Amino acid sequence: MNIQYIGEHLFPGEMGKFFVWLGFGTAILATVFYLLAFYRKDNRKIWQVAARGLYIVHALSIVAVAAVLYYIIFNHYFEYSYVWQYSSKELPMKYIVSCFWAGQEGSFLVWALWQALIGLVLLWLARKWESAVMLIFSLSQVFVTSMLLGVTFLGVKIGATPFELLRSTVETLEGTVFAMPNYLSQITDGNGLNPLLENIWMTIHPPILFLGYALSLVPFSYAIASFMKRDYHTWIGRALPWALFALLMLGAGILLGGAWAYVSLTFGGFWSWDPVENSSLVPWMTLVAGLHFMLIARRQNFALLAAYILMTLSYVLVLYASFLTRSGVLADTSAHSFGDNGMTLQLLVYLLVFLVIMVVAIVFNFRKFHSPKEDIILSREFWMFIGAIILVLAAFQIVFTTSIPVFNSLFHTDIAPPVDRVGFYNRWQMPYALLIAGFIAFSQFLSYSSNDPGQFLKKLLYPLVTAIVLCIPMVVTGMVTQLNHILVIVFTLFALLSSIYNMLFQVTKPRNIGAIITHIGFVIFVMGCVLTFSNSKVISTNTSEFDLGDQQANAENLVLMRNDTLYMNGFYVSYVNSKPEGNTTVYRVDFLTKQNKTYKLEFSLNPSVNVHPRMGAVYNPDTRHFLGRDYYTYIANVSKEPDYIVIKAIMNPYINILWLGSVVITVGFAIAFTRRARKRWLGNS
């Protein structure tokens, strides 16, 4: 059917596709030329200059692809399927930018863009390591860019283009609006974003997370390059700033995702151990362990193999996280995953190629790692090593349980994931957190190499006794009641006091302020988790005359008639009114206190319900933050006539301790990264 369509803007899409193919082709050529530059002694300089030029063209092409996609999104060109699916004219401008990464194609483009830009920095900083490092880096860009091709070759789908026309997504034009030359006049608006993504944190969280993913490729590339160059130690100093930067960005992305979950999702918390959440956390944990192994390896060769394994494995786990979230394998177990878009095989090949590179490189160089270990138990290196091993075991437990759907798919088993996800993971991870906190405390009073046992134990005594004394009021007042929680609180206080003491009085030399602050942030974060989880409670219960149908609903929800006032956990709550705002209805619920038979307004919450054309009713919570606690409320049910609402309210105490820990961790990594980057990148080494 040859139809001359009216009003379509085809040129931007064709330009976008052209730059995708240009970026893909130049990534392949850059990989080949860097390979020749490394292995061919003749004309090595010419090969490297050519490879560098090709990579620069590749990076500029990816920037151009991103610019074109932004252009068609901001101009609401709904003839493009990606724009129609994720944008809308009614969408506020501050959320239009989120449309860029709302779909799989856009998220892969963000990933490719970050890696392309990081590669440009590496061209300047890698120096004598350029050919080897950029060979691995360019190879990764080949795979990421291929995710944007959107072609079928020999019956296999390769990538998905964000520039596909909406009319090309239907099997036949007959009987559809696309049979009309002026079909665009019938498409007045797009579907718009998922309402849950219309949040300030979601304009920040995805790009920061993908920056962390992209940065984790750099230590991988340096590690593999060191095998190629037969230089097994220099790479550590070069990769350390990048590892710290990756930890900073990946950690910030995870924390921003937790902040989004807290204010947008209706489970009332910041972390639900969702498989997609776990898949991003595990590479961060292995990067932290790998960083500690690298620091040890600079002094003791016994940690070198572990440093290689963890630094390369971290990027493989990033690829595994991408496979989990984008292959559709988690569709039944995670609310955050994408559906299967036909790129499962492509994602798997990407993962396996880099896994094979990692395994082959380590196996063929295994003999290089055999060296005598200095068995000094009372040394900082030893306890750093043990602590990093514990962190790896914790990561393994998370990734193993998260991978249950993968095991079921591969082996046709029917293993059920844990029903109570939060309780299951908390029970498993609590001992690991306790041990890591203990090792942090020990290491604050240990120097590298040997230490005097008597002096060491004497230094430990004061913070340990103080931690126990500080924990007693928490137990007496009921802040912590379970034995495992009490132990974690004691050990986190022990680690906190030890770290602060070391920072103020420099117990050991050399002293790394960034590391000390990061450790302080970690133990504060763990303490906040324990106090919040153990004291958080549902404060709403059905005190009305209406039966909600089951025991749990009556125990956790409160029915509020309009202008009625009911008692709830120290407050009197009143449903005041509802206000429609487009597809969203905002409800006002007042929290009152009673003084001398009169009500005093303390604060109001405004939970809302967005009736989305594609997703149905989406419930958005609202939270009131206080220094010592948060009150968190969302609509559990509404009547067709807005005469009453059903709300669920949760009180989260000590949540600010958790957020404080998050900020301190980020600051610590930022200080450590700045110190390393200034020394490595701005110096002459």
N, C-alpha and C positions, 0 to 999 in steps of 0.2 A: 504494500500500500504506500504509494508515493504522495505524501502530504507536505505541502508547503506551510510550515508552522509560522505563526505570527507572534512577534514579540520576544522570541527566545534570545538569550544572550549566550551564544555558543563560543565566542572567541575566548573568554576567560577560561572556560573548561578545557578547550583545546590547548591553550597556553599552559595550564596546569598539568595536563597529561604530558606535554612535551618536556616540561622541566622534570617531571618524575622520571621519564625515560632517560633524559640527559643525566640526571643524578645517578640512576642505576648503572648506566653504561660507564660513566666516569669512575664510579666506585669500583667496578670490576677492573677497569684498566689501571687505576691507581694501585689496586692489590697486586696485579701482575707486575707492574713496573717496580713496586717496592720489593717484590720477590726477586726480580732480576738485579735490583740495586744491592741487595744483601748478598746474593750468592755469586754474581758475576764480578770478577775482579776487574775485567776490562771495561772501560767506560762506566764505572760505577757512579761517578759524579753525574754523568749525563742521565743515567736511568733515574737517579734520585731526584734531580731537578724536574724531569718530566713527570715523575710520580707526584711530586709536590704540586706542580701546576694542575694536574688532573684532579687532585684532591680538592684544591681550592675551587675549581669549577664545580665539582660535586657539591661542596658546601654551599656555594652561591645558588646552585640549582635548588637545593632543599629550602633555602631561605625564600626563593622565588615561589616555590610550591606553597609554602605557608602564607605568603603575601596574597597569592591568588585566592586561596581558600578563605582568608579573612575578607577579601574584597567581595566575594559572592555572598558570604554570610551577612555582612553589614549592609549590603544592598538588597537583601531578601530576594534573591533569584531562586524562586521556588521551583523552577524547571529542573533544578538539580536535586536529586533524591536526598543527599546528605543535608542540604539546607532545609528542605521541606520537613524532614524527619525531626530536626533538632532545634530549629529556630522559629520565631514567631514575631509578628509586628508588634504585638502587645508586650513582648518581653522587655523589661527595663534594660537600658543600655549597659548597666554594670554587669548584667548576666549574659549579654550577647557574646562576650568573649568566651564564656563557658561552653558555648555551642561548638567551639573549635575542637574540643576533646571529648564531647559528649558521646560520640560513637567510636567504634573500633578504628576506623580509618584515620580519624583525627588524632586519636591517642598514639597510634603508630607514628604519625607525622610529628607529633611533639617529641617523641623519643628520638626519631631520626634527626630532627632539628637540633636537639641538645647535643647529640653525639657529634653531629657535623661541626658545630661551633667549638666543642671541646677539642676536636681534632685540629682545628685551626690554631688553638693555643698550643697543642702538642708540637706542631710544626716549629714553633719558636723555642719551646722549652726542652724538647727531647734531645736536640743536639746530636751527639755521636750515636745515640740510640734511635734516631728517627726511622731508619729503614726497617729495623726489626719491629719496633713498637707500632708504627703506622701500617705495617703489613697486616698485623692482627686487627688493628682498629678499622682499617678499610674493609677487611673481610666482613666484620660485623655490620658495617654500613651497607654492604651488598645485601645481606639478609634483611635488615630493617627496611631498606628502601624497596626491596621486592614486595614487601607487604602492601605497597601502595599501587602496584601495577594494574591489578584488576583485569587480568587476561586469563584465558584458558588455553593450556598447551598440552596436547595429547590427552585430552579429557581431564586434566588436572587443573584446578583453579589456583592461580598464583596471585595472591594479593586481592585487595578490594580498593577501587579508586574512589576518592571523595568527590570526583567530578562526573560521576555517572548521572545521566539524565533520568528524571523521574519516569518518563514514558518508556524508557528502555528496561524498566524493572518489571513490566507486565509481559506475559507470554504472548498475548495477542492484543492488538489495538481495537479490534472490532468489539463494539458494545461498551467501550469505555470512553471516558471524557477525552482521551488522547486521540480519538478518531476525528476530533474537531480541530481545524487549523488554529482556532483562537482559544484553545483549551486553557491557556493561562488566565484568561478573563474569568474562568470558573474557579480558579484556585486563588482565593483571596488572602489566604493565610496558611502558615505551616502548622505542624503539630505542636511545636514548642518543646521546651525542655521538660524532662521529668521534674515535677514540682519540688522534689526533694533536693534537686541540684540547684535550685534557685536560692542559693545561700552564699554568703561572702566567703566562707571557708572553702567552698567548692570552686571558687575562682582562683584559689591559691594552692590548694592541696594537690591536685593532679600534676600541674607543671613542676612543682617542687619535688614530688615523688619521682617523676620521670627524670628529672635532673639527677637525683640520687642514683637511679638505675643506670643512667648514661655514665656517670662518674665512676661507677664500680667496674666499668670496662677498662679503665686506665691501669689499675693495679694488675688486673688479669693480663693485659698486654705487656706490661713491664716484666711480669713473672715469666711468661712464655718467651719474651725476647731475651731474657737472661739465659735461658736454656740454649737458645740459638747462638748466643755470643759466648757461651761457656764462661759466663761471669756470674757467679752465684751469690755475690754479696752486694755489689754496687747498686743493683736494682732496688734494694730495700730503702736506701736513702732517697732514691728518686721517686719511689712509689708511695712513701709515707705521707707526704702532704696530700696526695690525691686520695689516699685511703681515708684520711681525716676529713677531707672535703666531702667525700661520698657519704661518710657517716653523718656528717653535719646535715647535709641536704636530705638524705634518706630518712634520718631520724626526724627532721623537721616535717617532712611530708607525712610520716606516720602520725605524728602528734597532731598535725592539722586535720588529718582524717578523723582522729579521735574527737577533736573539738567539733567537727561537723556532725559526727554520729551523735554526740551528746545533745546538740541543740536541734537536730533534725529528725532523729529516729525515735521510735516510741518504746524502746526497751529501758529507757531511763538511765543509761550509762554511757561511758566513753569508749568501751571496748567489750565486744561480745564474743571474742574468739571466733569470729566468722572466718571461714576458710580463706577468703580473699584478704582479710586483715592479716591472717597468719602468714600468707604467702609473701607479703611484703616485710613482715617482721623478721622472718628467718634469715634472709640475706644480711639484714642489719646485724643480727646476732653473730653470724659467722664472720662478718667484717670486723666486729669488735674483737672476737677471738683471734682472728688473723692479725690484727693490729698488735695485740699483745705478743703473739708469737714472733712477729717481725722485730719488735723491740728487744725481745730476749735474744733473737738470732744475731743481733749486732754484737752481743757479748758472749753468747754461748751457742755453738754451732748445732747443738742437739735439737734446737727448736726450728731449724731451717726448713726441714721437710714439712713440718706442721704449718709453717708460714706459707710455703708454696701451695699446699693443699687448700688451706682456708681462703687464701686470696684469689685463687682460681675458681674454687668451688662457689664463692660468693656470686660471681657473675653467672655461673651455670644455674645457680638457684634463682637469680633474677629472671633468666630465661624460662626456668621452670614455673616461676610465679606467673609469667606472661602466658605460658601454656595453660596453666590451671584456670586463669581468669578469662581466657579468650577462646578456649577450645570447646566450651559448653559442657565440660565434664563435671563442673560444679553447679550446673543449672538447678539441680534439685536440692542442693545443700547450702547455697549461698544466695543472699539477696542482692549481692553486689556484682556477680559475675555476668559477663556477656554470654549470649547464646552462641551456638555453633554457626559460624558464617562460612564454613567450607574450607577454612585455612588450617585445620587441625594438623594435617600432614606437613604443611609448610612450617608451622611452629615447631613440630616435633623434629624435623630435619635440622632446623636452626639450633635447637637444644642439643641434639645428638652430635652435631659437628663440633661444637665447642666443648662438649663433654669428652669427645674422643681426643681433641687437641690437648686438653688438660691431662687425661690419663696417659696418653702416649708420651707426652713430654716428661711427666714425672717418672714413669716406668723406665724409660730409656736413660734417665739420668739418676736412677735410684742409688747407684753405688757412690755417687758424689756426696751423699748425705751421711754416710757412715763415719762417725767420729766419736771419740770417747766423751762421755758425759761426766761432768764434775758433780758427783753426788753430794751436794751441799744442801741438806734439807732446810737448814735455817738461813735461807737467802731469799732475797726478793724475787730472783728469777724463778726459783722453784715454786713459790706460791702464786706468782703470776701465771706460770705454766699450768698448775693445777686448776686455778680459777678459770682460765681459758678453756680447759678441757671440760669443766662443769658446764660452762656456757654452751659448748658444742653439744653436749648431751641434752641440755634443755632444748636447743634448737632441733635436735634429732627427734625428740619426743613430739614436738609440735608438727614438724613436717611429716612424720610417720602417720600420725592420726589424721592430719589434713588430707593425706594422700589416699585415704580409704576409698573414695569414689574412683580413683585411678586404678587401685588394685582390683576393685570389683569389675571395672571395665576391661582390664587386661586379662584377668584370670576367671572371669564369669562367676565370681563369688558373690555372696550376698551379706557382706559384713555391714552391720549397722553402725553408723557414726554415733558418737555419744549423744544421748537425748538431752541431758542437762549440760550443754557445752561449757558454760561459764563455770559451773561447779567442778566439772571433770578437769578442765585445764588448770583451774586454780589449785586443786588438790595436787596435781602433778608438778606444777611450777613452783609451789611454795617451798619445798625443800631446796630446790636449786637456788632460789632467791636467798634463802637463809645461808647457804654455804658460800655463795658469792659475796654476800655482805660480810661474812666472817673473814674471808680471804682479803677483802679490801681493808678491813681493820688490821689484820696481821701485817700486811705489806707496808702500811704507813710507818711502821717502826723497824723495818728491815732495810739494810743497805744491800747493794749488790755484793755478790760473793759471800764471805762468811760473816757471822755476827756472834756476839757474846750471848749465850743463853740466859744468864742471870740478868743482864741489863735489859734484854728483850722482854722477859717476863715481868720485870719491874715496870717497864714502860706500859705494858698491856694492862696492868692491874687497875690503874686509876680510871681510865675510860670504861673498862668493863664493869667495875663496881658502880660507877656513876650511872651507867646505862641501866643496870638492874634497879637502882634506887629510883630513877626517873620513870621506870615502867610500873612500879608498885602503885602509884595513884591511878594509872590507867586501868589496872586490874580492879582496884577497889571501887572505882566509879563505874565499872562496867563497860568502859570504852573497848576493851578487849577481854574476851572470856575464854575462847578456845586455846588449848595448850599450844598448838602450832602457830597461832597468831601471836601469842605472847612471846614465843621463841623468836619469831621473825622481828617483832618490835624491839626486843632486847638486842638482837644482832645488828639491826639497822641503826639503833641509837649508838651502839658500840662503834660501828663503822663511821657514823657521822661525827662523833666526838673525836675519834682518832684522826680523821681527815682534817677536821678543823684545827686540832692541836698541831698537826704536822704543817699546816699552812701558816699558822701564826708563829710557830717557834722553830720551824725547819729542823725536824727531828733527824731526817736523813738527807744525804747529799748524793747525787744531784736531785734537786726538787723540781718537779714539773707542775706548775700552778694550774695549767689547763687540765691536766689529768686529775689533780686533786679536786678541782671544782666539778668536773664531770662525775667523779665518784660520789661527791657530796650530793649532787643532783640525783644520781641513781638511787641512793639509799633514802633520800627524801621521797622520791617517787614511789618506791616500794612501800615505804611507811604509809604514804597517802592511800595507796591501793588497798592495803590491809585495813586501815581505819575506815575507809569509805565502804568497801565491800561488807565488812562485818557490822556496820552500823546503819547502812542504807535500809530503808523500810518503806513499804506502801502505807500511806497514812489515810487513804480513803477507804471507806467501807459503806455498804448500803444501809443507811439508817432510815430510808424512806419506806413507804408502804408498798412500793412496786417490787415485784420479784423479777430479777434479771435472768432467770432460767436455769442457772446452775450455781453450785456452792462457791466455786472460785470467783465467778463474776460478782456475786453478792459480797464476798469477802474483800474484794479489791476495788470495786467501783462504787461511785456515789451518784445517785439520781438527783438532779437539781431541777426543780420547776422554776420557771421564770419568776424572778423577784422573791423567791423563797430563800430562807436562810437556815442552814443546817450546821451543826457542830462537827468539826473535823480536827482532831489532834491539836488542840490549843487555839484554833481559829474557828470563826463562824464564816462559812463560805456562802456566797450568793451569786446566782446566775443573773446578770443584769440585763444584757441584750446581745443581739447578734447583728453583724454588719456585713452585707455582701460587698465584695470587691472583685468584680469579674467572676472567674470560676471559684474564687475563694470566699468562704464565709468565716469571719473572725468573731469569736465569742469572748465576751468579757466576763470574767469570774473574779469577784472581789473577795479578798481575804480580810476579815474583820476581827477585832477584839472587842470584848464587852466590858464596859466600865460604867458602873452606876446605872445599869439597865439601858444604857445607850451604846450604840455600835460606833466604833472608831475604825476608819479605813487604814489598814496597814500597807497593803499593796494590792495591785490587780495583775492578773495574768490573762493573756490573750491567745489561747490556743486556737487553731484554725483547722478547717477542712477544705481541701481543694478537690473539687469534683472534676477530674481530668478526663478529656474525651477518650483517651486511650487506656488510662490506668485506673479509672474509677475514682473512688474516694481515697484521697491521700491525707493522712492525719499529721498535722504539724504541731509539735509541742511548744510550750513556752516555759521559760525558767526565770525565777527571780533569785539573784545571787546575793548572798550575805557573806560576811567574813567567815563565819563558822559553819554555814550550811547553805544548801540550795533547796528551793521548793520547785518541783518539776511537775507540770500538769499537761495532760493531753486529753482530747476528746475520744472516748471509747465508743460512743454511739450517739447518734442524733435522731430525733424524730422527723418525719416528713414535715410536720408542722412544727415550727421552732418554739414549742411550748416548754420543752424540757431537753436537757442534755444529760449524758452519762459521762462522768469524768473519772480519770484515774490520776491520783496524785502521789508523788514519791518525794521523800525527804532524803537528800544526800548530804550527810555531814562530812566535814573535813576534806571536801573535794578540792578546796583551794591548796591544800598541802600537795596534792597530786599535781596540780597545774604549776605550783611553784617548783617542784622537782623537775618538771618538763622544761621549764625556762632555764633552770640552772644547768641541766644537762646540755642544752643547746649552747648556752654561754661558754661552758667548759670546752666543748668541741670547737667552738669558734676561736677561743683563745689558743688552744693547742694547734689548730690549723694555721692561724695567723703566724704563730711562732715558727712552725716548720716551713711554711711557704716563704716567709721573709728570709729565712736562713738558706733555703735551697734555691728559690727562684730569683731572689734579688741579690744573692751572693754570686760568687764566681765558681762555685763547686759544680 
